[in-house]
Amino acid sequence: MDFFRKLFGGSQPAQGEAGDRAGLYFYVRPAGCQEVVRVRIDRNNDISLGDDGGYFAFKTVRGSSYKCTRSAELRLYFDAQRRLQNAEVVGGDLVTQKDYEAWLASEQQT
């Protein structure tokens, strides 16, 4: 779990905007792209019960511009209490919120 704390900062996974208690936010950079995509997972609606009693969520992530036409898949695994246990990206990288903010700043300059 220390990996997730370092990745999202603080002692808890990244939370949404004020008042968004159900949202978990992840930041994904599809392979071969500069764009970083912010992905919101709703703990109440986006996760499914697995055969092992835990939960999971898979999201296909794709950039919004013509510069990034590749997609990645965000795979999240939760325990029976819906606490995040593992996060992985197939076809890209899981990056930090700071990476996302830096990408936004670079886009605003161009």
Backbone atoms as SQL, in Angstrom:
CREATE TABLE atoms (id INTEGER PRIMARY KEY, chain TEXT, resi INTEGER, resn TEXT, atom TEXT, x REAL, y REAL, z REAL);
INSERT INTO atoms VALUES
  (1, 'A', 1, 'MET', 'N', 0.812, -1.206, 0.000),
  (2, 'A', 1, 'MET', 'CA', 0.000, 0.000, 0.000),
  (3, 'A', 1, 'MET', 'C', 0.851, 1.264, 0.000),
  (4, 'A', 2, 'ASP', 'N', 2.095, 1.187, 0.434),
  (5, 'A', 2, 'ASP', 'CA', 2.954, 2.363, 0.418),
  (6, 'A', 2, 'ASP', 'C', 3.140, 2.888, -0.993),
  (7, 'A', 3, 'PHE', 'N', 3.149, 1.979, -1.979),
  (8, 'A', 3, 'PHE', 'CA', 3.269, 2.410, -3.364),
  (9, 'A', 3, 'PHE', 'C', 2.130, 3.353, -3.734),
  (10, 'A', 4, 'PHE', 'N', 0.903, 3.011, -3.341),
  (11, 'A', 4, 'PHE', 'CA', -0.252, 3.844, -3.674),
  (12, 'A', 4, 'PHE', 'C', -0.198, 5.174, -2.938),
  (13, 'A', 5, 'ARG', 'N', 0.288, 5.157, -1.702),
  (14, 'A', 5, 'ARG', 'CA', 0.413, 6.413, -0.959),
  (15, 'A', 5, 'ARG', 'C', 1.396, 7.345, -1.648),
  (16, 'A', 6, 'LYS', 'N', 2.513, 6.797, -2.112),
  (17, 'A', 6, 'LYS', 'CA', 3.501, 7.610, -2.812),
  (18, 'A', 6, 'LYS', 'C', 2.952, 8.093, -4.142),
  (19, 'A', 7, 'LEU', 'N', 2.236, 7.215, -4.832),
  (20, 'A', 7, 'LEU', 'CA', 1.714, 7.556, -6.146),
  (21, 'A', 7, 'LEU', 'C', 0.685, 8.677, -6.068),
  (22, 'A', 8, 'PHE', 'N', -0.202, 8.602, -5.095),
  (23, 'A', 8, 'PHE', 'CA', -1.286, 9.571, -5.004),
  (24, 'A', 8, 'PHE', 'C', -1.028, 10.665, -3.987),
  (25, 'A', 9, 'GLY', 'N', 0.005, 10.530, -3.170),
  (26, 'A', 9, 'GLY', 'CA', 0.320, 11.537, -2.171),
  (27, 'A', 9, 'GLY', 'C', -0.544, 11.369, -0.939),
  (28, 'A', 10, 'GLY', 'N', -0.007, 11.746, 0.197),
  (29, 'A', 10, 'GLY', 'CA', -0.767, 11.674, 1.439),
  (30, 'A', 10, 'GLY', 'C', -0.946, 10.253, 1.910),
  (31, 'A', 11, 'SER', 'N', -1.908, 10.064, 2.783),
  (32, 'A', 11, 'SER', 'CA', -2.090, 8.751, 3.385),
  (33, 'A', 11, 'SER', 'C', -3.245, 7.977, 2.758),
  (34, 'A', 12, 'GLN', 'N', -3.943, 8.570, 1.815),
  (35, 'A', 12, 'GLN', 'CA', -5.075, 7.900, 1.186),
  (36, 'A', 12, 'GLN', 'C', -4.949, 8.017, -0.325),
  (37, 'A', 13, 'PRO', 'N', -5.636, 7.135, -1.075),
  (38, 'A', 13, 'PRO', 'CA', -5.663, 7.284, -2.526),
  (39, 'A', 13, 'PRO', 'C', -6.261, 8.628, -2.908),
  (40, 'A', 14, 'ALA', 'N', -5.950, 9.071, -4.105),
  (41, 'A', 14, 'ALA', 'CA', -6.421, 10.371, -4.564),
  (42, 'A', 14, 'ALA', 'C', -7.934, 10.471, -4.462),
  (43, 'A', 15, 'GLN', 'N', -8.405, 11.496, -3.848),
  (44, 'A', 15, 'GLN', 'CA', -9.833, 11.736, -3.713),
  (45, 'A', 15, 'GLN', 'C', -10.276, 12.726, -4.787),
  (46, 'A', 16, 'GLY', 'N', -11.543, 12.760, -5.038),
  (47, 'A', 16, 'GLY', 'CA', -12.074, 13.669, -6.026),
  (48, 'A', 16, 'GLY', 'C', -12.187, 15.077, -5.489),
  (49, 'A', 17, 'GLU', 'N', -12.907, 15.893, -6.228),
  (50, 'A', 17, 'GLU', 'CA', -13.138, 17.243, -5.770),
  (51, 'A', 17, 'GLU', 'C', -13.903, 17.224, -4.453),
  (52, 'A', 18, 'ALA', 'N', -13.926, 18.348, -3.794),
  (53, 'A', 18, 'ALA', 'CA', -14.624, 18.443, -2.518),
  (54, 'A', 18, 'ALA', 'C', -16.057, 17.935, -2.679),
  (55, 'A', 19, 'GLY', 'N', -16.468, 17.063, -1.790),
  (56, 'A', 19, 'GLY', 'CA', -17.813, 16.522, -1.835),
  (57, 'A', 19, 'GLY', 'C', -17.953, 15.256, -2.668),
  (58, 'A', 20, 'ASP', 'N', -16.911, 14.840, -3.363),
  (59, 'A', 20, 'ASP', 'CA', -16.968, 13.643, -4.196),
  (60, 'A', 20, 'ASP', 'C', -16.375, 12.473, -3.417),
  (61, 'A', 21, 'ARG', 'N', -17.131, 11.945, -2.474),
  (62, 'A', 21, 'ARG', 'CA', -16.636, 10.885, -1.601),
  (63, 'A', 21, 'ARG', 'C', -16.533, 9.545, -2.315),
  (64, 'A', 22, 'ALA', 'N', -17.313, 9.343, -3.353),
  (65, 'A', 22, 'ALA', 'CA', -17.318, 8.056, -4.046),
  (66, 'A', 22, 'ALA', 'C', -16.243, 7.965, -5.118),
  (67, 'A', 23, 'GLY', 'N', -15.629, 9.091, -5.483),
  (68, 'A', 23, 'GLY', 'CA', -14.682, 9.103, -6.591),
  (69, 'A', 23, 'GLY', 'C', -13.253, 8.819, -6.195),
  (70, 'A', 24, 'LEU', 'N', -12.615, 7.949, -6.973),
  (71, 'A', 24, 'LEU', 'CA', -11.171, 7.733, -6.915),
  (72, 'A', 24, 'LEU', 'C', -10.617, 8.173, -8.263),
  (73, 'A', 25, 'TYR', 'N', -9.524, 8.922, -8.251),
  (74, 'A', 25, 'TYR', 'CA', -8.958, 9.429, -9.486),
  (75, 'A', 25, 'TYR', 'C', -7.602, 8.797, -9.749),
  (76, 'A', 26, 'PHE', 'N', -7.396, 8.407, -11.009),
  (77, 'A', 26, 'PHE', 'CA', -6.155, 7.819, -11.461),
  (78, 'A', 26, 'PHE', 'C', -5.704, 8.572, -12.696),
  (79, 'A', 27, 'TYR', 'N', -4.419, 8.525, -12.960),
  (80, 'A', 27, 'TYR', 'CA', -3.837, 9.270, -14.075),
  (81, 'A', 27, 'TYR', 'C', -3.048, 8.293, -14.935),
  (82, 'A', 28, 'VAL', 'N', -3.427, 8.224, -16.210),
  (83, 'A', 28, 'VAL', 'CA', -2.882, 7.223, -17.126),
  (84, 'A', 28, 'VAL', 'C', -2.295, 7.914, -18.345),
  (85, 'A', 29, 'ARG', 'N', -1.101, 7.479, -18.740),
  (86, 'A', 29, 'ARG', 'CA', -0.475, 7.932, -19.987),
  (87, 'A', 29, 'ARG', 'C', -0.422, 6.730, -20.919),
  (88, 'A', 30, 'PRO', 'N', -1.266, 6.736, -21.989),
  (89, 'A', 30, 'PRO', 'CA', -1.199, 5.632, -22.948),
  (90, 'A', 30, 'PRO', 'C', 0.190, 5.554, -23.589),
  (91, 'A', 31, 'ALA', 'N', 0.648, 4.347, -23.914),
  (92, 'A', 31, 'ALA', 'CA', 1.962, 4.139, -24.515),
  (93, 'A', 31, 'ALA', 'C', 2.086, 4.943, -25.803),
  (94, 'A', 32, 'GLY', 'N', 3.219, 5.603, -25.964),
  (95, 'A', 32, 'GLY', 'CA', 3.480, 6.369, -27.170),
  (96, 'A', 32, 'GLY', 'C', 2.819, 7.734, -27.205),
  (97, 'A', 33, 'CYS', 'N', 2.201, 8.151, -26.120),
  (98, 'A', 33, 'CYS', 'CA', 1.500, 9.428, -26.069),
  (99, 'A', 33, 'CYS', 'C', 2.114, 10.340, -25.008),
  (100, 'A', 34, 'GLN', 'N', 1.983, 11.623, -25.216),
  (101, 'A', 34, 'GLN', 'CA', 2.390, 12.594, -24.205),
  (102, 'A', 34, 'GLN', 'C', 1.227, 12.923, -23.271),
  (103, 'A', 35, 'GLU', 'N', 0.021, 12.769, -23.765),
  (104, 'A', 35, 'GLU', 'CA', -1.171, 13.128, -22.999),
  (105, 'A', 35, 'GLU', 'C', -1.341, 12.248, -21.764),
  (106, 'A', 36, 'VAL', 'N', -1.753, 12.868, -20.678),
  (107, 'A', 36, 'VAL', 'CA', -2.097, 12.158, -19.454),
  (108, 'A', 36, 'VAL', 'C', -3.605, 12.304, -19.265),
  (109, 'A', 37, 'VAL', 'N', -4.278, 11.188, -19.092),
  (110, 'A', 37, 'VAL', 'CA', -5.737, 11.166, -18.986),
  (111, 'A', 37, 'VAL', 'C', -6.134, 10.945, -17.533),
  (112, 'A', 38, 'ARG', 'N', -7.025, 11.775, -17.053),
  (113, 'A', 38, 'ARG', 'CA', -7.557, 11.625, -15.695),
  (114, 'A', 38, 'ARG', 'C', -8.776, 10.716, -15.763),
  (115, 'A', 39, 'VAL', 'N', -8.790, 9.681, -14.919),
  (116, 'A', 39, 'VAL', 'CA', -9.862, 8.690, -14.929),
  (117, 'A', 39, 'VAL', 'C', -10.524, 8.688, -13.556),
  (118, 'A', 40, 'ARG', 'N', -11.841, 8.818, -13.539),
  (119, 'A', 40, 'ARG', 'CA', -12.594, 8.766, -12.292),
  (120, 'A', 40, 'ARG', 'C', -13.250, 7.399, -12.166),
  (121, 'A', 41, 'ILE', 'N', -13.062, 6.790, -11.023),
  (122, 'A', 41, 'ILE', 'CA', -13.717, 5.522, -10.703),
  (123, 'A', 41, 'ILE', 'C', -14.709, 5.800, -9.584),
  (124, 'A', 42, 'ASP', 'N', -15.953, 5.441, -9.794),
  (125, 'A', 42, 'ASP', 'CA', -16.981, 5.577, -8.763),
  (126, 'A', 42, 'ASP', 'C', -17.027, 4.282, -7.966),
  (127, 'A', 43, 'ARG', 'N', -16.693, 4.372, -6.689),
  (128, 'A', 43, 'ARG', 'CA', -16.651, 3.168, -5.850),
  (129, 'A', 43, 'ARG', 'C', -18.002, 2.469, -5.741),
  (130, 'A', 44, 'ASN', 'N', -19.073, 3.213, -5.946),
  (131, 'A', 44, 'ASN', 'CA', -20.407, 2.635, -5.802),
  (132, 'A', 44, 'ASN', 'C', -20.946, 2.031, -7.098),
  (133, 'A', 45, 'ASN', 'N', -20.489, 2.508, -8.245),
  (134, 'A', 45, 'ASN', 'CA', -21.086, 2.079, -9.509),
  (135, 'A', 45, 'ASN', 'C', -20.134, 1.441, -10.502),
  (136, 'A', 46, 'ASP', 'N', -18.851, 1.726, -10.424),
  (137, 'A', 46, 'ASP', 'CA', -17.909, 1.247, -11.437),
  (138, 'A', 46, 'ASP', 'C', -17.221, -0.062, -11.091),
  (139, 'A', 47, 'ILE', 'N', -17.326, -0.506, -9.856),
  (140, 'A', 47, 'ILE', 'CA', -16.626, -1.739, -9.506),
  (141, 'A', 47, 'ILE', 'C', -17.605, -2.908, -9.464),
  (142, 'A', 48, 'SER', 'N', -17.075, -4.075, -9.810),
  (143, 'A', 48, 'SER', 'CA', -17.893, -5.291, -9.890),
  (144, 'A', 48, 'SER', 'C', -17.371, -6.337, -8.917),
  (145, 'A', 49, 'LEU', 'N', -18.266, -7.199, -8.471),
  (146, 'A', 49, 'LEU', 'CA', -17.908, -8.275, -7.555),
  (147, 'A', 49, 'LEU', 'C', -17.224, -9.392, -8.328),
  (148, 'A', 50, 'GLY', 'N', -16.066, -9.806, -7.839),
  (149, 'A', 50, 'GLY', 'CA', -15.327, -10.899, -8.461),
  (150, 'A', 50, 'GLY', 'C', -15.707, -12.240, -7.855),
  (151, 'A', 51, 'ASP', 'N', -15.250, -13.307, -8.469),
  (152, 'A', 51, 'ASP', 'CA', -15.536, -14.657, -7.993),
  (153, 'A', 51, 'ASP', 'C', -14.882, -14.962, -6.653),
  (154, 'A', 52, 'ASP', 'N', -13.815, -14.245, -6.324),
  (155, 'A', 52, 'ASP', 'CA', -13.070, -14.494, -5.088),
  (156, 'A', 52, 'ASP', 'C', -13.594, -13.694, -3.898),
  (157, 'A', 53, 'GLY', 'N', -14.679, -12.953, -4.076),
  (158, 'A', 53, 'GLY', 'CA', -15.233, -12.148, -2.992),
  (159, 'A', 53, 'GLY', 'C', -14.703, -10.730, -2.969),
  (160, 'A', 54, 'GLY', 'N', -13.676, -10.461, -3.747),
  (161, 'A', 54, 'GLY', 'CA', -13.146, -9.110, -3.892),
  (162, 'A', 54, 'GLY', 'C', -13.865, -8.391, -5.029),
  (163, 'A', 55, 'TYR', 'N', -13.399, -7.211, -5.333),
  (164, 'A', 55, 'TYR', 'CA', -14.009, -6.397, -6.387),
  (165, 'A', 55, 'TYR', 'C', -12.950, -6.004, -7.410),
  (166, 'A', 56, 'PHE', 'N', -13.407, -5.616, -8.598),
  (167, 'A', 56, 'PHE', 'CA', -12.495, -5.179, -9.646),
  (168, 'A', 56, 'PHE', 'C', -13.184, -4.132, -10.509),
  (169, 'A', 57, 'ALA', 'N', -12.371, -3.381, -11.236),
  (170, 'A', 57, 'ALA', 'CA', -12.869, -2.421, -12.219),
  (171, 'A', 57, 'ALA', 'C', -11.862, -2.349, -13.347),
  (172, 'A', 58, 'PHE', 'N', -12.340, -2.386, -14.580),
  (173, 'A', 58, 'PHE', 'CA', -11.494, -2.217, -15.759),
  (174, 'A', 58, 'PHE', 'C', -12.044, -1.026, -16.532),
  (175, 'A', 59, 'LYS', 'N', -11.164, -0.134, -16.953),
  (176, 'A', 59, 'LYS', 'CA', -11.573, 1.019, -17.756),
  (177, 'A', 59, 'LYS', 'C', -10.634, 1.141, -18.941),
  (178, 'A', 60, 'THR', 'N', -11.191, 1.340, -20.110),
  (179, 'A', 60, 'THR', 'CA', -10.395, 1.637, -21.289),
  (180, 'A', 60, 'THR', 'C', -10.149, 3.140, -21.309),
  (181, 'A', 61, 'VAL', 'N', -8.895, 3.512, -21.489),
  (182, 'A', 61, 'VAL', 'CA', -8.486, 4.912, -21.422),
  (183, 'A', 61, 'VAL', 'C', -7.930, 5.316, -22.780),
  (184, 'A', 62, 'ARG', 'N', -8.407, 6.443, -23.280),
  (185, 'A', 62, 'ARG', 'CA', -7.941, 6.950, -24.567),
  (186, 'A', 62, 'ARG', 'C', -7.820, 8.454, -24.491),
  (187, 'A', 63, 'GLY', 'N', -6.773, 8.971, -25.102),
  (188, 'A', 63, 'GLY', 'CA', -6.572, 10.422, -25.115),
  (189, 'A', 63, 'GLY', 'C', -7.683, 11.125, -25.868),
  (190, 'A', 64, 'SER', 'N', -7.810, 12.407, -25.614),
  (191, 'A', 64, 'SER', 'CA', -8.908, 13.166, -26.226),
  (192, 'A', 64, 'SER', 'C', -8.489, 13.908, -27.491),
  (193, 'A', 65, 'SER', 'N', -7.205, 13.914, -27.798),
  (194, 'A', 65, 'SER', 'CA', -6.765, 14.667, -28.969),
  (195, 'A', 65, 'SER', 'C', -6.375, 13.728, -30.107),
  (196, 'A', 66, 'TYR', 'N', -6.248, 14.290, -31.290),
  (197, 'A', 66, 'TYR', 'CA', -5.831, 13.504, -32.445),
  (198, 'A', 66, 'TYR', 'C', -4.376, 13.052, -32.329),
  (199, 'A', 67, 'LYS', 'N', -3.607, 13.679, -31.427),
  (200, 'A', 67, 'LYS', 'CA', -2.196, 13.331, -31.246),
  (201, 'A', 67, 'LYS', 'C', -2.029, 11.975, -30.563),
  (202, 'A', 68, 'CYS', 'N', -3.032, 11.551, -29.830),
  (203, 'A', 68, 'CYS', 'CA', -2.936, 10.307, -29.070),
  (204, 'A', 68, 'CYS', 'C', -4.096, 9.407, -29.470),
  (205, 'A', 69, 'THR', 'N', -3.833, 8.479, -30.364),
  (206, 'A', 69, 'THR', 'CA', -4.900, 7.603, -30.849),
  (207, 'A', 69, 'THR', 'C', -4.843, 6.212, -30.229),
  (208, 'A', 70, 'ARG', 'N', -3.889, 5.980, -29.346),
  (209, 'A', 70, 'ARG', 'CA', -3.765, 4.679, -28.703),
  (210, 'A', 70, 'ARG', 'C', -4.593, 4.632, -27.432),
  (211, 'A', 71, 'SER', 'N', -4.942, 3.429, -27.049),
  (212, 'A', 71, 'SER', 'CA', -5.704, 3.268, -25.818),
  (213, 'A', 71, 'SER', 'C', -4.931, 2.390, -24.841),
  (214, 'A', 72, 'ALA', 'N', -5.308, 2.489, -23.582),
  (215, 'A', 72, 'ALA', 'CA', -4.718, 1.685, -22.513),
  (216, 'A', 72, 'ALA', 'C', -5.877, 1.159, -21.669),
  (217, 'A', 73, 'GLU', 'N', -5.593, 0.149, -20.883),
  (218, 'A', 73, 'GLU', 'CA', -6.627, -0.388, -19.991),
  (219, 'A', 73, 'GLU', 'C', -6.152, -0.269, -18.546),
  (220, 'A', 74, 'LEU', 'N', -6.954, 0.413, -17.740),
  (221, 'A', 74, 'LEU', 'CA', -6.701, 0.551, -16.310),
  (222, 'A', 74, 'LEU', 'C', -7.415, -0.595, -15.610),
  (223, 'A', 75, 'ARG', 'N', -6.652, -1.374, -14.840),
  (224, 'A', 75, 'ARG', 'CA', -7.214, -2.515, -14.111),
  (225, 'A', 75, 'ARG', 'C', -7.007, -2.289, -12.623),
  (226, 'A', 76, 'LEU', 'N', -8.109, -2.298, -11.888),
  (227, 'A', 76, 'LEU', 'CA', -8.075, -2.054, -10.450),
  (228, 'A', 76, 'LEU', 'C', -8.656, -3.241, -9.709),
  (229, 'A', 77, 'TYR', 'N', -8.027, -3.574, -8.599),
  (230, 'A', 77, 'TYR', 'CA', -8.477, -4.698, -7.785),
  (231, 'A', 77, 'TYR', 'C', -8.675, -4.220, -6.353),
  (232, 'A', 78, 'PHE', 'N', -9.818, -4.564, -5.767),
  (233, 'A', 78, 'PHE', 'CA', -10.205, -4.133, -4.433),
  (234, 'A', 78, 'PHE', 'C', -10.451, -5.356, -3.553),
  (235, 'A', 79, 'ASP', 'N', -10.354, -5.168, -2.238),
  (236, 'A', 79, 'ASP', 'CA', -10.685, -6.260, -1.320),
  (237, 'A', 79, 'ASP', 'C', -12.201, -6.268, -1.067),
  (238, 'A', 80, 'ALA', 'N', -12.645, -7.121, -0.182),
  (239, 'A', 80, 'ALA', 'CA', -14.080, -7.271, 0.087),
  (240, 'A', 80, 'ALA', 'C', -14.700, -6.012, 0.688),
  (241, 'A', 81, 'GLN', 'N', -13.874, -5.140, 1.286),
  (242, 'A', 81, 'GLN', 'CA', -14.369, -3.873, 1.839),
  (243, 'A', 81, 'GLN', 'C', -14.205, -2.718, 0.844),
  (244, 'A', 82, 'ARG', 'N', -13.921, -3.047, -0.409),
  (245, 'A', 82, 'ARG', 'CA', -13.767, -2.079, -1.497),
  (246, 'A', 82, 'ARG', 'C', -12.584, -1.136, -1.295),
  (247, 'A', 83, 'ARG', 'N', -11.541, -1.640, -0.641),
  (248, 'A', 83, 'ARG', 'CA', -10.296, -0.877, -0.495),
  (249, 'A', 83, 'ARG', 'C', -9.360, -1.300, -1.610),
  (250, 'A', 84, 'LEU', 'N', -8.737, -0.326, -2.251),
  (251, 'A', 84, 'LEU', 'CA', -7.849, -0.593, -3.367),
  (252, 'A', 84, 'LEU', 'C', -6.664, -1.446, -2.932),
  (253, 'A', 85, 'GLN', 'N', -6.423, -2.530, -3.657),
  (254, 'A', 85, 'GLN', 'CA', -5.309, -3.423, -3.361),
  (255, 'A', 85, 'GLN', 'C', -4.219, -3.364, -4.428),
  (256, 'A', 86, 'ASN', 'N', -4.618, -3.182, -5.681),
  (257, 'A', 86, 'ASN', 'CA', -3.651, -3.175, -6.766),
  (258, 'A', 86, 'ASN', 'C', -4.208, -2.387, -7.942),
  (259, 'A', 87, 'ALA', 'N', -3.309, -1.688, -8.623),
  (260, 'A', 87, 'ALA', 'CA', -3.669, -0.947, -9.835),
  (261, 'A', 87, 'ALA', 'C', -2.602, -1.218, -10.879),
  (262, 'A', 88, 'GLU', 'N', -3.037, -1.485, -12.105),
  (263, 'A', 88, 'GLU', 'CA', -2.086, -1.712, -13.185),
  (264, 'A', 88, 'GLU', 'C', -2.664, -1.163, -14.482),
  (265, 'A', 89, 'VAL', 'N', -1.768, -0.849, -15.403),
  (266, 'A', 89, 'VAL', 'CA', -2.178, -0.343, -16.704),
  (267, 'A', 89, 'VAL', 'C', -1.553, -1.228, -17.765),
  (268, 'A', 90, 'VAL', 'N', -2.371, -1.689, -18.684),
  (269, 'A', 90, 'VAL', 'CA', -1.907, -2.459, -19.834),
  (270, 'A', 90, 'VAL', 'C', -1.920, -1.507, -21.028),
  (271, 'A', 91, 'GLY', 'N', -0.778, -1.351, -21.671),
  (272, 'A', 91, 'GLY', 'CA', -0.699, -0.455, -22.824),
  (273, 'A', 91, 'GLY', 'C', -0.455, 0.983, -22.435),
  (274, 'A', 92, 'GLY', 'N', 0.170, 1.201, -21.300),
  (275, 'A', 92, 'GLY', 'CA', 0.459, 2.561, -20.856),
  (276, 'A', 92, 'GLY', 'C', 1.071, 2.548, -19.471),
  (277, 'A', 93, 'ASP', 'N', 1.081, 3.711, -18.845),
  (278, 'A', 93, 'ASP', 'CA', 1.685, 3.858, -17.523),
  (279, 'A', 93, 'ASP', 'C', 0.729, 4.567, -16.576),
  (280, 'A', 94, 'LEU', 'N', 0.774, 4.157, -15.329),
  (281, 'A', 94, 'LEU', 'CA', 0.074, 4.847, -14.262),
  (282, 'A', 94, 'LEU', 'C', 1.015, 5.936, -13.769),
  (283, 'A', 95, 'VAL', 'N', 0.581, 7.187, -13.828),
  (284, 'A', 95, 'VAL', 'CA', 1.428, 8.308, -13.433),
  (285, 'A', 95, 'VAL', 'C', 0.766, 9.061, -12.295),
  (286, 'A', 96, 'THR', 'N', 1.430, 10.100, -11.808),
  (287, 'A', 96, 'THR', 'CA', 0.935, 10.848, -10.653),
  (288, 'A', 96, 'THR', 'C', 0.085, 12.047, -11.069),
  (289, 'A', 97, 'GLN', 'N', -0.583, 12.609, -10.087),
  (290, 'A', 97, 'GLN', 'CA', -1.373, 13.817, -10.320),
  (291, 'A', 97, 'GLN', 'C', -0.458, 14.963, -10.749),
  (292, 'A', 98, 'LYS', 'N', 0.752, 15.009, -10.218),
  (293, 'A', 98, 'LYS', 'CA', 1.709, 16.053, -10.616),
  (294, 'A', 98, 'LYS', 'C', 2.054, 15.938, -12.093),
  (295, 'A', 99, 'ASP', 'N', 2.185, 14.721, -12.597),
  (296, 'A', 99, 'ASP', 'CA', 2.429, 14.521, -14.029),
  (297, 'A', 99, 'ASP', 'C', 1.259, 15.046, -14.854),
  (298, 'A', 100, 'TYR', 'N', 0.062, 14.804, -14.384),
  (299, 'A', 100, 'TYR', 'CA', -1.145, 15.285, -15.056),
  (300, 'A', 100, 'TYR', 'C', -1.168, 16.812, -15.080),
  (301, 'A', 101, 'GLU', 'N', -0.899, 17.427, -13.946),
  (302, 'A', 101, 'GLU', 'CA', -0.895, 18.891, -13.861),
  (303, 'A', 101, 'GLU', 'C', 0.193, 19.499, -14.736),
  (304, 'A', 102, 'ALA', 'N', 1.360, 18.851, -14.794),
  (305, 'A', 102, 'ALA', 'CA', 2.439, 19.333, -15.658),
  (306, 'A', 102, 'ALA', 'C', 2.035, 19.235, -17.130),
  (307, 'A', 103, 'TRP', 'N', 1.361, 18.139, -17.504),
  (308, 'A', 103, 'TRP', 'CA', 0.902, 17.995, -18.873),
  (309, 'A', 103, 'TRP', 'C', -0.135, 19.076, -19.203),
  (310, 'A', 104, 'LEU', 'N', -1.066, 19.339, -18.271),
  (311, 'A', 104, 'LEU', 'CA', -2.058, 20.406, -18.489),
  (312, 'A', 104, 'LEU', 'C', -1.384, 21.754, -18.684),
  (313, 'A', 105, 'ALA', 'N', -0.387, 22.047, -17.861),
  (314, 'A', 105, 'ALA', 'CA', 0.323, 23.322, -17.965),
  (315, 'A', 105, 'ALA', 'C', 1.029, 23.446, -19.309),
  (316, 'A', 106, 'SER', 'N', 1.628, 22.367, -19.788),
  (317, 'A', 106, 'SER', 'CA', 2.319, 22.402, -21.081),
  (318, 'A', 106, 'SER', 'C', 1.327, 22.605, -22.220),
  (319, 'A', 107, 'GLU', 'N', 0.136, 22.061, -22.105),
  (320, 'A', 107, 'GLU', 'CA', -0.888, 22.237, -23.131),
  (321, 'A', 107, 'GLU', 'C', -1.414, 23.668, -23.167),
  (322, 'A', 108, 'GLN', 'N', -1.473, 24.308, -22.023),
  (323, 'A', 108, 'GLN', 'CA', -1.962, 25.685, -21.960),
  (324, 'A', 108, 'GLN', 'C', -0.963, 26.665, -22.550),
  (325, 'A', 109, 'GLN', 'N', 0.318, 26.299, -22.535),
  (326, 'A', 109, 'GLN', 'CA', 1.355, 27.169, -23.097),
  (327, 'A', 109, 'GLN', 'C', 1.374, 27.128, -24.621),
  (328, 'A', 110, 'THR', 'N', 0.874, 26.045, -25.210),
  (329, 'A', 110, 'THR', 'CA', 0.905, 25.924, -26.676),
  (330, 'A', 110, 'THR', 'C', -0.334, 26.434, -27.321);
